[in-house]
Amino acid sequence: MSNIQDKVVIITGASSGIGEATAKELASKGAKLVIAARREERLKKLQDEIQTSGGQAIYKVTDVSSRQQMEELAAYALKEFGKIDVLVNNAGIMPQAFLAENKVDEWDKMIDVNIKGILYAIAAIVPSMRERKSGHVINLSSVAGHNIYPGGTVYCGTKFAVRAISEGLRQEEAMSGTNIRVTNVSPGAISSELLETTTDPTMKAGLEDFYQVAIPAERIAHTIAFAIEQPKDVAINELIVRPTVQVG
């Protein structure tokens, strides 16, 4: 029996890409899923697919940049399943442009989703894990959280922040003896809808060329499942997953 069996897992950004693939992977291993995103029609479709395959999933339309909606998501999961074992902080956006373009609204949105969304989820969900002295927080950073490149400055900044938040949470929970595990996953080029959030035509063309080597989102879903499946005394803290042929 998988160590994932019967674990209650919240996945943000579950309507496509890594979030959707992770939901299907964990459901196939017996997890009880709470899937969240902004697009209800996508969530409903995913829920139907999981249930048709014999899995368990409920959903709640959620904007991770809203503290109130994240609190409501946590409360919904606890009401329906009585506990939260795993949080997969997956929601994120990737609009890219040179700083001189002054796309301040895009900077604000990235900070709201990529950083505040992570923190709001932690604030809403980790307290119940601490009460039970058990839990696992999985944050999705990026290779961009390790390497900075022209045009990706703000995006890289948000993903560096995700790594810092992950490591800080890990240290604090380890000191506190709560048995909460923390995993930071940094994907490289992965097939998803992330590219669609870049509006600058020059940057988008460059990214589309770079993403020719992209691997399926299922590869990251398998990575997340691997981290969850470890014995409770083992925490896989940092994982970088690139296509074999990706250089940067």
Secondary structure, 3 states (H helix, E strand, C coil): CCCCCCCEEEECCCCCHHHHHHHHHHHHCCCEEEEEECCHHHHHHHHHHHHHCCCEEEEEECCCCCHHHHHHHHHHHHHHHCCCCEEEECCCCCCCCCHHHCCHHHHHHHHHHHHHHHHHHHHHHHHHHHHHCCEEEEEECCHHHCCCCCCCHHHHHHHHHHHHHHHHHHHHHHHHCCCEEEEEEEECCECCCHHHHCCCHHHHHHHHHHHHHCECCHHHHHHHHHHHHCCCCCCCCEEEECCCCCCC
